[in-house]
Structure formats: C-alpha cells, structure tokens
Amino acid sequence: KIPFEVIYSLLHTVVFSFFIPTIINFIRLPLENSITAIFLGGSCSVLFYFFYGKIQEHGEYDNKFGKNLFLIGLISIVGALIPIIVSGRIVRVFLVYDRYTITSIIGVTFLLVGFLSFKFIYPLRKYAMVLLLFLSITSHLMNSFYRTDNWNKQKDLWWQLYWRAPNIEKNAMLIFDFPKISENIPFKDIINRVKWY
C-alpha cells in the first residue's frame, strides 16, 4: 500500500501541482483576478524566454549534471513524502493546495531542472522552462488572490459580529455559510447567513 501512495503523492507533487490548482482557481476566482494572474505570468515568461536565450549562448548543461540533479531531486521528494505517508496522510491538489507539498518544493525544482537538462534538447528545453515558469507564477498569484479575498471576508465577518452582536453568550457556536468568492455577494448578505446555536 505504501509504495502506491508514494507514487500517487509523487505524481501530485511533481506533475499535477503545476496545472490542476491553476484550473481550479481560474474557475472560482473573479475573472479580473484570473486575467491579472495570467497577464503577469505571461509577462514574466516572455522576459525569461529572452533571458534564457542569453544564458544558453555561454554553453549547454551536460548530461551528467542533469542526471545527478534529477536523482537528488527524486531522493529529496521521496524522503520528504515517506514520513507523511507513514503517518496516514497523502498529497491532494485537486481540491486545495496541499501543505504536504511544501517540504518537497526544493526537490521538485531539482528534479524538473535535472530532467529538462538531460532529456530535452535546447529549443524544447527552453519552451518547457518558459511553460513551467508561466504555470508557477500564474498558480501562485491566483492562490494569493484567493487567500487574500478569503481573509478579507473573514476579517469583515468578525468586525461585523463584534459591533452588531456584542452580547453573544459564552460557549455559543456560530456556523457561517460563506458564498463562493466568485459570487461577489455584499457582506451584509453574508451576515444574514450566520446560524446561531
């Protein structure tokens, strides 16, 4: 069971984490935030495209360096995932950004750069690097937009409760029905969704 969970988590950490969260965030974010993230990601990728060409004029990566980097990255990722899996958890990126991928970030970087260095010839390597950079920047920006909007709504909610409901009884439980961020519902309507117990 554990080997299959390692492979499953490895795929989620290395492959799916680059495009699945971006697709999910594109659907649930307001359109202007998604367009901003795509524009900034595209702009940085274009700059990198020309900058990377300058780097390659000074020489190519050699195959041995790429293979060593790939192996270091693979060992680092598996080493970071095994304690998580042994403790009964697996990596999931289809619904949320999973915190269990944080320990593998450097390993994923080594693995991908190493793989591109010894498996891809120069023109393909350049386009693959640009695509990965675009997906990374866009994904992180979309995630930051989502977290910022969500945090602002939470702060507004507590501020409204503090001023409008100061006499909440001790040990009372509140259940909040937050709308999707993409709905852009006025905050006074969110307050009306609070259930008191």
N, C-alpha and C positions, 0 to 999 in steps of 0.2 A: 504493500500500500504506500509506504513512504517514498519509494523511487518514483511512482506515478505522480504523487503530489509534488515532488521536487521538479519533475518535468513540467507539470501543469503550472506551478508557480514561476518557473524559469521562463516559460513562454509569455506569461502575463507580464513579467518584469521587463523582459528584453524586447518583445515584439508588440504585444497588444497595447502596452502603456504609451506608445507613440501616437496611435491614431484613435483608439476607442474613446478615451476621455475627451478628445477634441470633438468627435462626432456628438457625444452626449451633451457636452457643454454648448455646442452650436445650437442644439435643439432647445435647451432650457434657458439660455440667456436671451435678453433683448437683442434685436437684430443689430442695433448700433454698436453694442459691445462686441459682438461676433465679428462685425466688419472691421472694427478698430484693431482687434487682435490679429485678424488675417492680414490687414494692411501693414501693421508693424512687423509681423513675422516675415511677410514677403519682402519688405524693405531691407531688413537685416540680412535676409538670404541673398538678395541681389548684391549687397555690399560684400558679403562673404564670397560670392561667386567670383568677383573680380580680384579680391584679396587673395583667395586660394590659388588663383592662377599665377600670381606673383611668387607665392611660396614654391610652387612646383617648378618654376624656372631654375631654382637652385638645386634641384635633384629630386629623385623619387625615393619613397620608402623602400627599404629592402625587404624581401620575403621573410627572412629570419626575424627581423624586428617585429613585423606584423604578427607572425605566429606566436612569438613569445608574449606579446601584448594580449593576444586573443586568449592564450592559456591562463595568464594571470587574471584576466577579467572573468573567465569562466570559473576558476577556482574561487575567486572572491565572491561571486554571486552565489554559488552553491554553498560556500561556507557561511554566508550570511543568511541563507534561506533554511538550512537544516535545523538550527535551533528553533526557528519559528514553526516549522512543520512538526517537529518532535513535540512541541508544546500544544499541538492540536489546532493550529491556525494555518490558513493558506492565503495566498495573494489573490485579491479580486480587484479588477479595474473596470468591470462592466457597469457597476453602479456608482462607485466613488473612487477617488484617488486613495489607494490603499497605503496606509502608513508603513506597512511591512516592506514596501519597496525602497524606503529611504536608506536603509543600511546597504543597499546594493547599487546605489547611484554611481559610485566611482567604478565599481566592477563592470557595470553596463557600458560606461564610457570606454574603458579599456577594451572590452570585448568587441564593441562595434568598430572602433577605430582600427583595432588589430585585424578584424575580419575584412574591412574595406581595404586595408593596406596590402594584404597578401592575396586576396581573391579577386579584386576589381582592378582592371587596367585604368590608366589615368583619366580618360574622359568620363567613364562610367563612375569612377570613384568620386570625381568632382560633383557630378549631379546627385549622387547618393548622399554625399555630405550636405549639400545645399538642401535637399529634401528633408533630411533629418533635422537640420537646424530650423527650417521653417516649421516643421511639426512641433518641435520642442518649444520654441518661442511662443507660437500660437497657443499651444496647450497650456503653458504656464500663465500666459496673460488671461486666457479665458477662465482658468481656475481662480486667479486673483480677483477678477471681476465678480465671479460668483460668490466667493468668500466675503468680499467687501460689502456687496449688496446684502448678503445674508446677515452679516454682523451689524450693519446699519439698522436693519429691521429689528434685530434683537434689542439694540440699544433704545430704539424708539419705543418698543413694546414696554420695556422696564420703566422708561421715563413716563409713559402714559399711565401705567399702573401705579407708579409712585404718587402722581398728582391726582389721578381720578379715583383711585381705590386705596386710600391710605389706611383704611380700617380692616384690612384682610386679617381674618382670625389666625392665630398661631396654629401651625401644623396643617393649614389649608393646602390643598393640592390644586394646582391650576393646569389645565390641559389646553395647549394652543394648537389651533388649526391654521398653520401658515400656508398661504397660497404659493403657487409656483412663482419664482422670481420673474419669469417672462410675462406674467399676467399684469404686473404693474398696478395692483389694486391699491386704492388710497388707504392710508394707515388706519383711519377711523373705522373702516370696514373690517380690518383685521381684529381690532379690539372687540368688535361685536361677535367675533367667532370664539372668544375665550369662554371656556366652560368652567364653572365654579363647583367645587366639591367640598 
